[in-house]
Amino acid sequence: MRLAQRYGIALVALLLVGATVLFFWSENMMIFDNTQFNSPVELVWWSRDMSWNYDEQRQCGIHTCRITNKRSRRPLARGVLFYGSNIKTGDFPLPRSKQQVWALLHEESPRNTPFVSNKEFLRHFHFTSTFSRYSNLPLTTMYLPSGEALTSKDYYVTFGGKSRYGYRPSTSVVFLQSDCDTMSGREDYVKELMKHLPIDSYGSCLRNRDLPESLQKDYLNNLYSPELLRFLSEYKFMIAIENAACPDYITEKFWRPLIMGVIPIYFGSPTIKDWEPNNKSAIFVNDFQNPQALVKYLNKLADNQELYDSYRQHKLNRRNPISNKKLLHNLVTRQYHMGDSSPGASLFEKFECAVCYHVINTARNVRADSRHYNCPLEPVYAKMEGQKIPQNVADWRAAMEVGQCQAKILDEFFRRNIVFNDAEFDAELNRRIEGNNCSNSSNT
């Protein structure tokens, strides 16, 4: 009798456990819509700038997703995709389902969409792909084609070769830039340098020399063209100042001179030393009190082969050209880098597949935080003579403050989960700016 009772109790316990497991399984399957067993999971691009019809079935490993920009498919979509530079403040897919993932792709700095870098905006996304190492699909080294590009001597010019000036270059320092109004005050700093040092300046900004005719037409879309790299490789130093100083925001401005065997004069990402090939691969503007102190050091390097070449060990040390283990690990594990022309390797395709995998395999969505796209509200710029500040710093500060206000309004609208349009958003923004109410912080 007692044995039968024990068996009965055990059976009841087993049934309770089974029912509990079945309950949680069914709850999760409500989140992971059963339609995935019959048809591909759907993801919808949300952008007014995609005026063309986009509807593709993407094979992402063992998973299949349908990627479309047909807004009529949103109720069935498991995820909505946003491209940061194209986001419009009055155009969001609301009301929003709790089970629907919002995914953000944004490899640029916040200059075009300053509200993106605020935590009030970021926390409404479950998946991000940005320059930050903390995003779900990090793009920190996307502008570095490969480790081999750093160590190759395809464009390498010896110290002696760089010192024998012909008609080109006329100096040891080059500046190539056509984006002339930046949050980092790039042109203001270069102007200060020019007072103490001759600089060959190409492009639209501070131009004093013309590129060869064959390079003038479309160099901005051919940043790594062999002809351009050979032309620039004869210089000893290249000014490499980012348009904004955000952690992990590193563009071709840093990698390109390293690939050529030219020493970068760098200002930008405060985490840049985490990513340089070796402990001494670049000259950092922040290490000098002012432009005059930097010029003094450049002149010293330009006349000293041993000291100059100590910055080029990624080219000269054949046994251990790259000592940075973090960089080496990133080059092996990263999911995207420019220059990969294999099928499915474009930035947007990589992003689409990463989100596809995420929505199918992630039961609990964790929201993004400020680390996923971390840029300071206050514009950061290099130290200049006499504590001067860049000419347009006040305008950039105002733009970032407006962006912060936009983010707080969006946060409140998203929490209310009601549809709003451009006119309604702009009216609320103007009301707050006119009433000086933008500084009121929203709830965390």
Secondary structure, DSSP 8 states (H G I E B T S, - for coil): -HHHHHHHHHHHHHHHHHHHHHHHHHHHHHHS-GGGGTS-EEEEE--TT--S--EEEEEETTEEEEEE--GGGGGG-SEEEEEGGG--TT----S--TT-EEEEEE-S-TTS-GGGGSHHHHTT-SEEEESSTTSSS--TTTT---HHHHH--SS---HHHHHS-SSS-SSSEEEE------TT-HHHHHHHHHTTS--EEESSSS--S---HHHHTTGGG-TT-HHHHHHHTTSSEEEEE-SS--TT---HHHHHHHHHT-EEEEES-TTGGGTSSSTTSSEEGGGSSSHHHHHHHHHHHHT-HHHHHTT-HHHH-SSSS---HHHHHHHHH-S--TT--STT-SHHHHHHHHHHHHHHH-SS-----GGGG---SS------GGG---TTHHHHHHHHHHHHHHHHHHHHHHHHT----HHHHHHHHHHHHHTT-TT-----
